Amino acid sequence: MNNFQYYNPVRIVFGEDQIKQLSDLVPTDAHVLITYGGGSAQRTGTLDEVKDALSANGDRKVFEFGGIEANPEFTTLLKAADMVNEHKIDFLLAVGGGSVIDGSKFVALVSSLTEEDGAVSREQAWDALTSGCKNIDSAIDLGTVLTIPATGSEMNSGGVINYSERQAKLPFGSALTYPKFSILDPTKTLTLPERQVMNGVADAFVHVIEQYLTYPVNAKVQDAFAESLLKILIDEGLVVKNDPDNLETRKNLMWTATMALNGLIGTGVPQDWTTHMIGHELTSLHAIDHARTLTIVLPSVMRELKDSKKDKLLQYARNVWNITADDNGTEQDDDAVIEKAISYTENFFRELGLPVSLEDVDLDESAIDPIIKQLDAHKMIKLGEHGNNDLNVSRRILERAVSSNA
């Protein structure tokens, strides 16, 4: 196991009917900006529940900013940042899924980057995003009310922002944007469309994979934890598909998605975010749901990089899918075991109704060159746990992804 430091200050408030805790969690004299997405928080009554809790005690001034997109848009977020300055906001409360939380983190960081007229500088904010927001030294406090389990943003310090005008979808991170708290009420997930639920399962699954499927460093705790999370997602993902009203399943999925990317299983181990970086470009260019880009790319990453990932792929096959022999009990060679594990992974995604190839989303090999161009423009040219996944490797991954079982 490699050396590491682990820090996570986020207070988790988990369970039914916990939004009322906002009255104690948010400072009583705060100027609060509630951020949310396309309107589901309003339709389901969650937004009213949040506002009622904030008015329960104290003298808070509460403002709202809605319309944050499923891939949070840079220009939209700058409007929110301007509102922060206009109303002297000192606490952001993100109500929604990972996109709303990611976008709110970005708002918290860039609100201070103003021009002489007081408006947030687009160029300074863009420069901050392209540098991962590493050089910003202050941020507005942030809390979250999670409604879509998927990204783990409610318990980490990072995010991803889309800028359509520049065809860019870029990650950022700062220790300043750990939420002060996150409320996780599983009942809020019961009204989600099936597509969002399945996307969330897949997103969490690939988050775990990219911290796990590299090479062994004898990190037994992290490996066992990762494998357990994967098995829970497989089991409960199929349950929620067939029994969407099962609240116990919703509880397990919500907590698993949070644990998948709160930093714990990624400490002391190598990581490989190749699938995510290629997936970001698919979203930016073709507006494909983030999770669906991951299920398209991951099987091809596994196949293309099976030699460098051989030991962990065999461990994944054995410990997650229980593959050691063929259907007749005959011992299989390593390549056969690995291919079987990849096929099982593809079949799991298919059972959730998710794509596993470019063909599944009506794309063909003509989509590859623009993606490679974008990876080059965004300096995604040394991907992988060894930094060896250059543009040629990314091209081969995409070529494999044109059709399934490539």
C-alpha positions as CSV (number, residue, x, y, z in Angstrom):
1,M,0.0,0.0,0.0
2,N,1.2,3.5,-0.9
3,N,1.6,6.3,1.7
4,F,-1.4,8.5,2.0
5,Q,-3.2,11.2,4.0
6,Y,-7.0,10.9,4.3
7,Y,-9.2,13.9,5.2
8,N,-12.9,14.2,5.0
9,P,-14.8,16.7,7.1
10,V,-18.3,16.2,5.7
11,R,-21.1,15.7,8.2
12,I,-23.5,13.1,6.8
13,V,-27.2,13.2,8.0
14,F,-28.8,10.1,6.7
15,G,-32.3,8.8,6.8
16,E,-36.0,9.6,6.3
17,D,-37.4,13.1,7.3
18,Q,-33.9,14.6,8.0
19,I,-34.3,17.8,6.0
20,K,-35.7,19.4,9.1
21,Q,-32.2,19.3,10.5
22,L,-31.3,22.2,8.2
23,S,-32.6,24.6,10.9
24,D,-29.7,23.6,13.1
25,L,-27.1,22.9,10.4
26,V,-27.3,26.3,8.5
27,P,-26.1,29.4,10.5
28,T,-29.1,31.2,11.8
29,D,-28.0,34.6,10.4
30,A,-26.8,33.3,7.0
31,H,-27.7,34.8,3.6
32,V,-28.5,31.5,1.9
33,L,-28.7,30.8,-1.8
34,I,-30.6,27.6,-2.6
35,T,-29.4,26.1,-5.9
36,Y,-31.3,23.4,-7.8
37,G,-31.8,22.0,-11.2
38,G,-34.6,21.6,-13.7
39,G,-37.6,21.8,-11.4
40,S,-38.0,18.3,-9.8
41,A,-37.2,19.8,-6.4
42,Q,-40.2,22.1,-6.8
43,R,-42.5,19.4,-8.2
44,T,-41.8,16.9,-5.5
45,G,-42.1,19.4,-2.7
46,T,-38.5,19.0,-1.6
47,L,-37.8,22.7,-2.2
48,D,-40.7,23.8,0.0
49,E,-39.5,21.3,2.7
50,V,-36.1,22.9,2.6
51,K,-37.4,26.5,2.8
52,D,-39.7,25.5,5.7
53,A,-36.7,24.1,7.6
54,L,-34.6,27.2,7.0
55,S,-37.4,29.4,8.4
56,A,-37.8,27.3,11.5
57,N,-35.5,29.4,13.6
58,G,-33.1,32.3,13.2
59,D,-33.2,35.2,10.8
60,R,-31.8,33.8,7.6
61,K,-32.4,35.5,4.3
62,V,-33.1,32.9,1.6
63,F,-32.7,33.3,-2.1
64,E,-33.1,30.8,-5.0
65,F,-31.3,30.0,-8.2
66,G,-32.8,27.2,-10.4
67,G,-32.0,25.8,-13.8
68,I,-28.6,24.2,-13.2
69,E,-28.3,21.7,-16.0
70,A,-27.6,17.9,-15.9
71,N,-24.2,18.8,-17.1
72,P,-23.7,22.1,-15.2
73,E,-23.0,24.9,-17.6
74,F,-20.2,27.3,-17.0
75,T,-22.3,30.3,-18.2
76,T,-25.2,29.3,-16.0
77,L,-23.0,29.0,-13.0
78,L,-21.5,32.5,-13.5
79,K,-25.1,33.9,-13.3
80,A,-25.4,32.2,-10.0
81,A,-22.0,33.6,-8.9
82,D,-23.2,37.1,-9.8
83,M,-26.3,36.5,-7.7
84,V,-24.0,35.5,-4.8
85,N,-22.3,38.9,-4.9
86,E,-25.5,40.8,-5.5
87,H,-27.2,39.5,-2.4
88,K,-24.1,39.0,-0.2
89,I,-24.6,35.3,0.0
90,D,-22.5,33.5,2.6
91,F,-24.0,30.0,2.4
92,L,-24.9,27.9,-0.6
93,L,-27.4,25.1,-0.2
94,A,-27.4,22.7,-3.2
95,V,-30.6,20.7,-3.5
96,G,-30.3,18.0,-6.1
97,G,-27.9,15.5,-7.6
98,G,-24.2,15.6,-8.4
99,S,-24.6,18.2,-11.2
100,V,-26.2,20.7,-8.9
101,I,-23.7,20.0,-6.2
102,D,-20.7,20.2,-8.6
103,G,-22.0,23.5,-10.0
104,S,-22.5,24.9,-6.5
105,K,-19.0,24.1,-5.6
106,F,-17.8,25.9,-8.6
107,V,-19.9,28.9,-7.7
108,A,-18.5,28.8,-4.2
109,L,-15.0,29.1,-5.6
110,V,-15.3,31.6,-8.5
111,S,-17.7,34.2,-6.9
112,S,-14.7,36.3,-5.7
113,L,-13.2,36.5,-9.2
114,T,-14.9,39.8,-10.1
115,E,-14.3,42.6,-12.6
116,E,-14.4,46.3,-11.6
117,D,-18.1,46.4,-12.2
118,G,-18.6,43.6,-9.7
119,A,-19.6,40.9,-12.2
120,V,-17.7,37.6,-12.1
121,S,-14.9,37.6,-14.7
122,R,-15.6,35.0,-17.4
123,E,-11.9,34.8,-18.3
124,Q,-10.7,34.5,-14.7
125,A,-13.3,31.8,-14.0
126,W,-12.3,29.9,-17.2
127,D,-8.6,30.1,-16.3
128,A,-9.5,28.8,-12.8
129,L,-11.5,25.9,-14.3
130,T,-8.7,24.9,-16.8
131,S,-6.2,24.8,-13.9
132,G,-8.6,22.7,-11.8
133,C,-9.3,25.6,-9.4
134,K,-6.1,24.8,-7.6
135,N,-5.1,28.4,-7.1
136,I,-8.3,29.8,-5.5
137,D,-7.7,30.4,-1.8
138,S,-11.3,31.1,-0.6
139,A,-14.8,29.8,-1.0
140,I,-18.3,30.3,0.3
141,D,-19.6,27.6,2.7
142,L,-21.7,24.9,1.2
143,G,-24.2,22.3,2.3
144,T,-26.2,19.8,0.3
145,V,-29.5,18.0,0.2
146,L,-29.0,15.0,-2.0
147,T,-31.8,13.8,-4.2
148,I,-30.0,11.7,-6.8
149,P,-27.4,9.1,-5.6
150,A,-24.7,8.8,-8.3
151,T,-21.6,11.0,-8.2
152,G,-20.5,11.0,-4.6
153,S,-20.1,14.8,-4.8
154,E,-22.0,15.2,-1.6
155,M,-19.0,13.8,0.3
156,N,-16.0,14.9,-1.7
157,S,-14.3,18.1,-2.8
158,G,-14.4,17.8,-6.6
159,G,-16.7,18.4,-9.5
160,V,-17.0,18.5,-13.3
161,I,-18.2,21.6,-15.3
162,N,-19.3,21.7,-18.9
163,Y,-18.6,24.7,-21.1
164,S,-20.5,24.2,-24.3
165,E,-19.2,27.2,-26.1
166,R,-15.7,25.7,-25.9
167,Q,-16.8,22.1,-26.2
168,A,-15.1,21.4,-22.9
169,K,-16.1,19.3,-19.9
170,L,-13.4,19.6,-17.2
171,P,-12.8,18.4,-13.7
172,F,-11.8,20.6,-10.7
173,G,-11.2,20.1,-7.0
174,S,-10.4,22.1,-3.9
175,A,-10.3,21.2,-0.2
176,L,-12.3,24.4,0.3
177,T,-15.4,22.8,-1.3
178,Y,-16.0,19.9,1.0
179,P,-19.7,20.4,2.0
180,K,-20.2,21.3,5.6
181,F,-22.9,18.7,5.7
182,S,-24.9,16.6,3.4
183,I,-28.5,15.4,4.1
184,L,-29.2,12.0,2.5
185,D,-32.9,11.1,2.6
186,P,-33.5,7.9,0.5
187,T,-37.2,8.7,0.2
188,K,-36.3,11.6,-2.1
189,T,-35.1,9.0,-4.7
190,L,-38.4,7.3,-5.0
191,T,-39.8,9.8,-7.5
192,L,-36.8,9.7,-9.8
193,P,-37.3,8.4,-13.4
194,E,-35.8,5.0,-14.0
195,R,-33.2,6.4,-16.4
196,Q,-31.7,8.6,-13.6
197,V,-31.7,5.7,-11.1
198,M,-29.9,3.3,-13.6
199,N,-27.5,6.1,-14.5
200,G,-26.7,6.5,-10.8
201,V,-25.9,2.8,-10.3
202,A,-23.6,2.8,-13.3
203,D,-21.8,6.1,-12.3
204,A,-21.1,4.7,-8.9
205,F,-20.0,1.4,-10.3
206,V,-17.4,3.0,-12.6
207,H,-16.2,5.3,-9.8
208,V,-15.3,2.2,-7.8
209,I,-13.7,0.5,-10.8
210,E,-11.5,3.4,-11.6
211,Q,-10.0,3.4,-8.1
212,Y,-9.7,-0.4,-8.1
213,L,-8.9,-1.8,-11.5
214,T,-5.2,-0.9,-11.8
215,Y,-2.4,-3.1,-10.3
216,P,-2.0,-4.7,-6.9
217,V,-0.3,-2.8,-4.1
218,N,-1.4,-5.1,-1.3
219,A,-4.1,-2.7,-0.1
220,K,-6.4,-5.3,1.3
221,V,-8.8,-3.0,3.1
222,Q,-9.3,-0.8,0.0
223,D,-9.7,-3.8,-2.3
224,A,-12.1,-5.6,-0.1
225,F,-14.2,-2.5,0.4
226,A,-14.2,-1.8,-3.3
227,E,-15.2,-5.3,-4.2
228,S,-18.1,-5.2,-1.6
229,L,-19.3,-1.9,-3.1
230,L,-19.3,-3.4,-6.6
231,K,-21.3,-6.5,-5.5
232,I,-23.8,-4.3,-3.7
233,L,-24.3,-2.2,-6.8
234,I,-24.8,-5.3,-8.9
235,D,-27.3,-6.9,-6.5
236,E,-29.2,-3.8,-5.6
237,G,-29.1,-2.3,-9.1
238,L,-31.0,-5.3,-10.4
239,V,-33.4,-5.2,-7.5
240,V,-34.2,-1.5,-7.9
241,K,-34.8,-2.1,-11.6
242,N,-37.4,-4.7,-10.9
243,D,-38.8,-3.3,-7.6
244,P,-38.4,0.5,-7.7
245,D,-40.5,1.1,-4.6
246,N,-38.2,-0.9,-2.3
247,L,-37.0,1.7,0.2
248,E,-34.4,-0.6,1.8
249,T,-32.7,-1.0,-1.6
250,R,-32.8,2.8,-2.1
251,K,-31.0,3.2,1.2
252,N,-28.3,0.9,0.3
253,L,-27.8,2.4,-3.2
254,M,-27.7,5.9,-1.8
255,W,-25.0,5.1,0.8
256,T,-23.0,3.0,-1.6
257,A,-22.9,5.8,-4.2
258,T,-21.6,8.1,-1.5
259,M,-19.0,5.7,-0.3
260,A,-17.9,5.0,-3.9
261,L,-16.3,8.5,-4.2
262,N,-15.6,10.0,-0.8
263,G,-11.9,9.2,-1.1
264,L,-11.8,6.2,1.2
265,I,-11.3,3.4,-1.3
266,G,-8.9,5.5,-3.4
267,T,-6.4,6.2,-0.6
268,G,-3.1,4.5,-0.8
269,V,-3.8,2.9,-4.2
270,P,-3.1,3.8,-7.9
271,Q,-6.1,5.1,-9.8
272,D,-7.1,5.2,-13.5
273,W,-9.7,7.7,-14.7
274,T,-9.2,7.0,-18.4
275,T,-12.9,5.9,-18.8
276,H,-14.1,9.2,-17.3
277,M,-11.8,11.4,-19.3
278,I,-12.9,9.9,-22.6
279,G,-16.5,9.8,-21.4
280,H,-16.4,13.5,-20.7
281,E,-15.6,14.2,-24.3
282,L,-18.5,12.1,-25.5
283,T,-20.9,14.1,-23.3
284,S,-19.4,17.4,-24.4
285,L,-19.6,16.5,-28.1
286,H,-22.8,14.5,-28.2
287,A,-24.8,15.4,-25.0
288,I,-24.9,11.7,-23.9
289,D,-25.7,11.2,-20.2
290,H,-22.4,11.0,-18.3
291,A,-23.1,7.6,-16.9
292,R,-23.9,6.2,-20.3
293,T,-20.6,7.4,-21.7
294,L,-18.9,5.4,-19.0
295,T,-20.7,2.1,-19.8
296,I,-19.8,2.6,-23.4
297,V,-16.1,3.1,-22.7
298,L,-15.3,0.9,-19.7
299,P,-15.5,-2.5,-21.4
300,S,-13.2,-1.3,-24.1
301,V,-10.8,0.1,-21.6
302,M,-10.7,-3.3,-19.9
303,R,-10.0,-5.1,-23.1
304,E,-7.4,-2.7,-24.5
305,L,-5.5,-2.6,-21.2
306,K,-6.0,-6.2,-20.1
307,D,-2.2,-6.9,-20.1
308,S,-1.3,-4.1,-17.7
309,K,-4.4,-4.7,-15.6
310,K,-4.2,-8.5,-15.7
311,D,-3.7,-9.2,-12.0
312,K,-6.5,-6.9,-10.9
313,L,-8.8,-8.1,-13.7
314,L,-8.3,-11.7,-12.5
315,Q,-9.0,-10.5,-8.9
316,Y,-12.1,-8.7,-10.1
317,A,-13.3,-11.8,-12.0
318,R,-12.8,-14.0,-8.9
319,N,-13.9,-11.8,-6.1
320,V,-16.8,-9.8,-7.7
321,W,-18.2,-12.3,-10.4
322,N,-17.0,-15.6,-8.8
323,I,-15.4,-16.7,-12.0
324,T,-12.8,-19.4,-11.7
325,A,-13.9,-22.0,-14.1
326,D,-16.2,-22.5,-17.2
327,D,-19.8,-23.7,-16.9
328,N,-18.6,-27.3,-16.9
329,G,-16.2,-26.7,-14.0
330,T,-13.1,-26.9,-16.2
331,E,-10.3,-24.5,-15.2
332,Q,-10.0,-21.7,-17.7
333,D,-6.9,-19.8,-18.8
334,D,-6.4,-16.2,-17.7
335,D,-7.6,-14.6,-20.9
336,A,-10.8,-16.6,-20.9
337,V,-11.5,-15.6,-17.2
338,I,-10.8,-11.9,-18.0
339,E,-13.1,-11.9,-21.1
340,K,-15.8,-13.6,-19.1
341,A,-15.6,-10.9,-16.4
342,I,-15.8,-8.2,-19.0
343,S,-18.8,-9.9,-20.7
344,Y,-20.5,-10.1,-17.3
345,T,-19.9,-6.4,-16.8
346,E,-21.4,-5.6,-20.2
347,N,-24.4,-7.8,-19.5
348,F,-25.0,-6.1,-16.2
349,F,-25.0,-2.7,-17.9
350,R,-27.4,-4.1,-20.5
351,E,-29.7,-5.4,-17.8
352,L,-29.9,-1.9,-16.5
353,G,-30.9,-0.6,-19.9
354,L,-27.6,1.1,-20.5
355,P,-25.5,1.2,-23.7
356,V,-22.2,-0.6,-24.1
357,S,-21.0,0.6,-27.5
358,L,-21.1,3.7,-29.7
359,E,-23.5,1.8,-32.0
360,D,-25.9,1.7,-29.1
361,V,-26.1,5.5,-29.1
362,D,-26.2,5.8,-32.9
363,L,-22.6,6.7,-33.4
364,D,-19.9,5.1,-35.5
365,E,-16.2,5.3,-36.2
366,S,-16.6,8.9,-37.5
367,A,-17.1,10.0,-33.9
368,I,-13.6,9.0,-33.0
369,D,-11.5,11.7,-34.5
370,P,-13.3,14.6,-32.9
371,I,-13.0,12.9,-29.5
372,I,-9.3,12.5,-30.0
373,K,-9.0,16.1,-31.0
374,Q,-10.7,17.2,-27.8
375,L,-8.6,14.9,-25.6
376,D,-5.5,16.6,-27.1
377,A,-6.9,20.1,-26.7
378,H,-7.6,19.4,-23.0
379,K,-4.2,17.8,-22.4
380,M,-5.6,14.4,-21.7
381,I,-2.7,12.7,-23.3
382,K,-1.1,10.8,-20.4
383,L,-4.0,8.9,-18.8
384,G,-4.0,5.8,-16.7
385,E,-2.3,4.6,-13.6
386,H,1.0,4.5,-15.4
387,G,0.5,7.7,-17.4
388,N,1.0,5.6,-20.6
389,N,-2.4,6.0,-22.1
390,D,-1.6,8.5,-24.9
391,L,-3.9,9.5,-27.8
392,N,-3.1,6.3,-29.7
393,V,-4.3,4.2,-26.8
394,S,-7.4,6.3,-26.5
395,R,-8.0,5.8,-30.2
396,R,-7.7,2.1,-29.9
397,I,-10.1,2.1,-26.9
398,L,-12.7,4.0,-29.0
399,E,-12.2,1.7,-32.0
400,R,-13.0,-1.2,-29.7
401,A,-16.1,0.7,-28.4
402,V,-17.7,1.1,-31.9
403,S,-19.5,-2.2,-31.4
404,S,-19.9,-4.4,-28.4
405,N,-17.7,-7.4,-27.8
406,A,-14.9,-5.8,-29.8
